[in-house]
Amino acid sequence: MAAAITPAGTSTSSMASASDIPSVDRVLNLAQIKPLLAQYGRTQLTGALRRHLDQLRADALAGKLVLADVDDSQLAAILEKQLAAANRLHLRALFNLTGTVLHTNLGRSLLPDEAVQAVVSALTTPGNLEFDLDSGGRGDRDDLVEDVLCELTGAEAATVVNNNAAAVLLMLNTLAQKKEVIVSRGELIEIGGAFRIPDIMQRAGAKLVEVGTTNRTHPADYANAITARSAMLMKVHCSNYAISGFTRSVAVDTLAQLARPHGIPVTVDLGSGTLLDLAQWGLPSETTVRQTIQQGADLVTFSGDKLLGGPQAGLIVGHADLIRRIKKNPLKRALRVGKLTLAALEPVLRLYLAPEFLSERLPALRLLTRPQLAIRNQAERLLPILQNVLESHYTVTAEAMFSQIGSGALPIDQLPSYGLALRAGNAANGGKHHGRALDKLEKALRQLPRPVIGRIGNDALWLDCRCLEEHDEALFSAQLRAIVL
Ligand SMILES: *Cc1c(COP(=O)(O)O)cnc(C)c1O
């Protein structure tokens, strides 16, 4: 506003004084304010108005208030903007163009419509969460998903908790408190967000017995460590790293043979835990939960929102007697899932009963299997729109790139993808300048009404189009015009 920076006294006609500032009551009675009162209520509106009028008064005393600032419509517009900003929810929708499909910081799996409908129903109507409709007696919330989990994994019984970290904690605390758990040194992993096997073991009250070396562990290492204090042999999926070269680890079936004579269980933290072999969709193969059970694991734990494609949850499947003990642990009550999780989980699990439709109906799998050509065509459609908005400040090219599955699933496997590479425009400028220009662009994209998140690397801002589904494309391109550089 040009008038606002005019030094006091140079255009006296447009300057305002404290006496020009309206009273709270007068503003509250303005016609332009009525819709704001109706939307935000008197309490919030009066608060915002008082703060704004105080600011105007301070500006007037400093001699930098212009008449336009106290105009009725101007006041209403400012209040509307402030209230809208203050009432915007902290958890916001965004575009994940990072290329990491199951991005933990961006909420991992997206859920199918079936799950959305079930959650809406659970939110708005009473349901049989812990009520047995046949007997009229009390039910167990795990019963809602136990049968389908058993059908999909071949396990005898199942239980559900808040996430896989909770599943591991609960399993260890139930079966190994004050006892020893034997784990290979090659599997003592840390997952992002401070989940470390040795720490969780300690919190569960179990004593970790490390065997083998980082790269090689042999059956005899486990066999020699088994004592009367042993509670279980445990295997942990390496998830976010891979050991290659001169390596050896012991398979579940061998562990089962070692454990059986001692009457102790073999447990496996599978991490992602796939329910079906992903190779049938051209994705890298992972041992499934069913195969792990078949190989002799007594209990398997895995996440609901990694490759499974459901809500955040920790699933424990295995022998009925072990699951029964786990359910009786008072910690189960502290770690249990809410009805929204169960409402979302059941329809997701049921989608697996019709695998022929899975890559179409389950968003996680749909995104992971999206054909590179479709992604490329989309990137090429978006290219001219983005180049037009960014003018000569940046150059935009459509390029092949690689996406990752994310959430520690198959870390070394990459999926051929396509997207946009944005580079600072003026090639004559130095690298430092380019870095700043890219940071500025990255920030501008984050400040869009629906923030766009990419990744910076090799002097470019990369927008991987894999997770921009076609039904979102129009919204994506429409808001690009709002980029403020
Ligand atoms: C991801 C992962 C966990 C933690 O699972 P959350 O569902 O995120 O709590 C535990 N163990 C392994 C092996 C994992 O990959």
The ligand as an SDF file (V2000), in Angstrom:
LIG
                    3D

 15 15  0  0  0  0  0  0  0  0999 V2000
    8.2380  -50.1710   10.7950 C   0  0  0  0  0  0  0  0  0  0  0  0
    8.7340  -51.2000   11.6990 C   0  0  0  0  0  0  0  0  0  0  0  0
    8.3820  -51.2060   13.0460 C   0  0  0  0  0  0  0  0  0  0  0  0
    7.5150  -50.1420   13.6360 C   0  0  0  0  0  0  0  0  0  0  0  0
    6.2180  -50.2200   13.0930 O   0  0  0  0  0  0  0  0  0  0  0  0
    5.1540  -49.0480   13.3550 P   0  0  0  0  0  0  0  0  0  0  0  0
    3.8830  -49.5930   12.7980 O   0  0  0  0  0  0  0  0  0  0  0  0
    5.6700  -47.8570   12.6370 O   0  0  0  0  0  0  0  0  0  0  0  0
    5.0840  -48.8320   14.8270 O   0  0  0  0  0  0  0  0  0  0  0  0
    8.8670  -52.2080   13.8430 C   0  0  0  0  0  0  0  0  0  0  0  0
    9.6670  -53.1620   13.3430 N   0  0  0  0  0  0  0  0  0  0  0  0
   10.0290  -53.2070   12.0440 C   0  0  0  0  0  0  0  0  0  0  0  0
   10.9120  -54.2970   11.5720 C   0  0  0  0  0  0  0  0  0  0  0  0
    9.5720  -52.2150   11.1750 C   0  0  0  0  0  0  0  0  0  0  0  0
    9.9200  -52.2330    9.8890 O   0  0  0  0  0  0  0  0  0  0  0  0
  1  2  1  0
  2  3  1  0
  2 14  2  0
  3  4  1  0
  3 10  2  0
  4  5  1  0
  5  6  1  0
  6  7  2  0
  6  8  1  0
  6  9  1  0
 10 11  1  0
 11 12  2  0
 12 13  1  0
 12 14  1  0
 14 15  1  0
M  END
$$$$
